[in-house]
Amino acid sequence: MVFDWEQFKKGLVGTPDWQDADDLARLSVESFRAERGGFRRDMSSGALRLAGAGITGHSGALDGVAETMRNFQRLILAAGLSSTGHTTLRGQPPADVVAKTRLSLNAAPLPGSLIFQIIPAMSPADQIAPNGQAEFFNDHETQLVDMAMKDALTLLEDGRQLVPDADTGVFLSKLKLYGPRVATTLRDFSLSMVKFEFEPELTWSQPRQSRLRTRLSTSELAHISELIASRKLEREPTTVRGVLRTVSEISAWQVEIDGGEIVRINAKQIGPEETATLRTGMTIAVGVAVTEETGPAGEGTLKYTATSFKNLGA
């Protein structure tokens, strides 16, 4: 007689924390270890499976896989920054958040797909008990990378289930809350999937927690990237104040801000009649939209586009 897991799940009261027999077995073992270990030592783990037209057998284009993994790491870092209150594109990410959201990789091929096994680069003990001893009354066992993975995979799943009137849905409201860095990295991750014809399936398992899983088609990923671009969610409005050092109708303005740093601003949206009123040496406030562009080596560069300006005097 075969045990019917689905029927067993339907008979439970409430929502179970597991999806199948493997999930239940994993949760049981992890709970047993935790009860005897004092604090969490088991690593979280996950997988990114690439399928679709871009995969032949168990191989894919090296540049496509590299771009995909780089953008996925950027997305997880952005989600981690957002969960710790850093939603802006500007400024260097705190080193501790970078370290706590860094992923390590172990690849294993299966016919018709390419599977990357993913684990945190930082162990639970190093984050939860960095001095070798956990706080006596601290029951918090979630690593920052777990929080970032949950936010990122949930956001992707919300994007997969977009309704026709997307502006009233949960996907855009979450994305606005998470900020332009998450929107930018989610757009880039989605575009890299579409570009190389990869269809990702993502899973993440945190000890004693239910497994997260989402799978998206290239058409769903294309819709996500188009929606982000159409709503301009990757743009961060701000104001740059400083001394105007160069002004031109055809090249970038250069504004010297506090500390002597020069900010180059694309001012092509400003009309020539308005530009004609400016002189070098003026102190101005420029309303700008900040975006991040990624170079061939994966380096991020901030771009400033002027939307308005105000003369603050000589």
N, C-alpha and C positions, 0 to 999 in steps of 0.2 A: 504493500500500500504506500502510495506517495503522499507525503504531507503537503497540504495545500496552504502555502504561505499567504497567498492573496486573501483566501477566506479567513485565515487567522488574523490578518491585519484588519479586515473589515469588522471583526468582532471586538476589536479593542476600543476602549473609551478614550476620546481625545485623539490628538495627532501623534503618531509614533515618530521617534527620532531616527528611524532607520527605514530603508527602502526595500531591502531584500535580505536573504539569509546571510550573505557575506557581511553586510552592514551590521546586522545584529551580532554576529560572531565577533567582529572587530570591536564593537562597543563593549561587549562583555569582557573580552580580554583586557582592553584598556582600562576599564573600571576596576578589574581585579588588581592590575598592576598599581594603579593610582592609590587604592586603599592601603597598600603596603609600602608605598614609596615615599610618603610624606608630601611630595609635590610632583608636579608633572615632569617626566623625563622623555616620554615618547614624542617623536617628531611628527609634525604634520606632513602630509605628502599629497601630491596631486599629479595630474597628467594633462598634457596638451596633445591631442591626437589630430593630425592633419590628414584629411581625405580630400576627395574632389578631383577635378580634371587636372590639377597641377601635380598630382601624385601618380607616378608610374611604378607599379609593383610596390616596393617599399623605399622609393627614392624620390627626392624632390630637388628643385633647383637650389643650389647652395646659397646664392644671394637672396633668394626668396625666403628660405628658412632663417637665414641670419637676420634679415629685416623683420621678419615676423617675431622672432624671439626678442630682439632688441626693443621693439615696440610694445611687446607684452610686458617686459620688465619695466618700461617707462610707465605703462598703465598702472601696474601694481604699486610703484613708487608714488605716483600721483594720487592713487586712492589712499595710500598710507598717510601722505601729507595732508590730504583733505580731512581724514579722520582725526588728525592732531591739530586741526585749525589752520593749516597752511594751504589756502586755496588760490593765492595769487601766483601769476606766472613769474613775477619779478623776485630777484634775490636767490641766493644759493640755498638749496634744500639743506636742512640741518643734518649733520653727519650721522647722528644717531638714528634718524629716521631712514636714511639711505642704507645704513648697516642692517637695520631690523627688517627691511623689506627686500633685501637682496636674495635672489633665488640661485640655487645650484641645480645642475642639469645632469641627467643620466638618460641617454637615448637608447631605445630598443625598437627594432623594426618588426612590423608584422605585414604580411602580404596585403597590398591594397591601401596601406596607410603608413604613416610615420608617427611613432609615439615617443614623446619626451616625458620621462619621469622627472617630476619637479619636487624639490625639498627646500626648506629655508636654509640659507647659508649660516644663519645663527641658530645655535641649539636652544631649546626651551630653557635649559638650566642657565645659560649665559644671560638670557634676558629676564627670566622670572626670578632667578636666584643668583645674581652675578657674583655675590660674595660667598657662594657655596651653601647658603642657608636661606630658606624661604621665610618670609614674614609669617609669624605664628597664626595670625588671624586673616591672612590674605588668601582668599579662595579664587582669586582671579588668575586663570591659567591660559588665557588667550594671548598669543603673541600678536604683535602689530601686523605681521605678515598675514595672520589668519583673518584679522579684521579687514585688511586691504583686499585679500582674495574674496572674502564674502561680498564686499561692496562691489568689486569689479565683476564677479560672476553673476551677481544678482542684477546689476545694471545691464549686462549683456543679455540676460534672460528677459528683462523688461523690454529691451530693444527688440528682441525676437518676437515679442507679443504685442508690438505696436498696433494700436487701433487706428482706424481711418482719421479720426480727429485727434491727432497726436498731442496737440496743445493742451488738451484736458487730461491727458494720461499721466501716469506716475513717472515714466521715463524722463520726460523733459523737466519735470519738477525736481527730480533727484539730481539731474545733471546740472541744473542751475545752482542747486545747493552745493554740489561738490566743487564747482568753480571751473574756470577756463583751462586749467592744467589737465584736469581729468577729461574734459571735453576734447582737448587737443590730442591727447594720447589715445583716447578711444577712437577718434576719427582716424588717426594714423594707423592704429592696429587694424581697424576695419578695412581701410584702403589697401594695406599690404596684403590682406587675405584675398581681396577681390583681384588685385593686380596679378597675383601668382596663382589664382584659381584654387585656393585652399579653402576647405570647409572644416572649421575647427570644432572639436568636442573637448570641453574642459571639465575636469573634475578636481575637487579638493576635499581632503579628509583631515579633520582636526580630531585628535583623540577625544573620545567621549562626546562627540558632536555628530549630528547627521551629515552625511556626505552631500556636497554641493555638486551640481552637474548642469551643464548647458551645452547645446549644440546648435550651430547656426549655419545656414546656407549662404552662398555668396550673394544672393539677391537680398537676403535679410541684412547682411553686412553693408551692402551698397546703400540700402535704405537708411541705415543708421548714420553712415557718413554724410549722405545727402541732407538728412534732417539737421545734423549738427551745423553743416555749412549754411543751410538756408536760414537757420535761426541765429546765425553768427555767434554761437555759444563759445567758440574758441577765442573770441575777442574779449580783452579786458580793458574797459575804459578807465582812464586816469588822466592826470594833469602833470605836465612837465613845466617847471618854473626855472628860469635862468636867463643868462645873457646871450642874446643872439649874436653868434660869431660869423656865420655866413648865411646869406639868403639868396634864393634863386627860384626861377619859375620852372627850371628843367632838372635841377639836381636837389639832393637832400639838404634841408636846413641843418645847421649845426648849432646846438644850444649847449652852452657851458653851465652845468648845474653845480650845486654845492660840492666842494672837494675837488673842483677842477675837471671833473669827468665831462667828456663831450658826448652828447646824445645826438645821433643822426636821425632826422625825422623826414619821412616821405610826405611832402606837402602838395602832391599833385591834385588833391581834391580841393585845395584852396585856390580860388579864382585869381587871375593875374591882377585885376584891379585892387584886390585886397592885399596881395603880395607887394604891390607898388608902394603901399603906405609904410612898409617896414624899412628899417635901417640897421646896419650892424652896430652893436653896442647897446641896443635897447634891451630892457628887461621885459620879458614877455612870459605869459602863461599860455601854454599850448595844450588844448584838449586833444588827446590822442587815443587811438585804439591799439593796444599792445597784443601782438600775436607771437607765437614761437614757430620758427621754421627749423627743420632738421636737415643738417648737411649730409654729404655722402658717407662720412665716417660716423654718423649718429650724433654729432654734436648739435646742441640746441642753440639757436641764435634768436634774440628778441628783435622784433621789427616794430617800429613806431610809425603810425600813420596819422597825420594831423587831420582833425575834423573841424577845429576852430582855433582861434587864438585871441588873446587880449593883450594890448599894450599896457605894461605896468609903469612905463616911464623910462627915462634915460639912465 
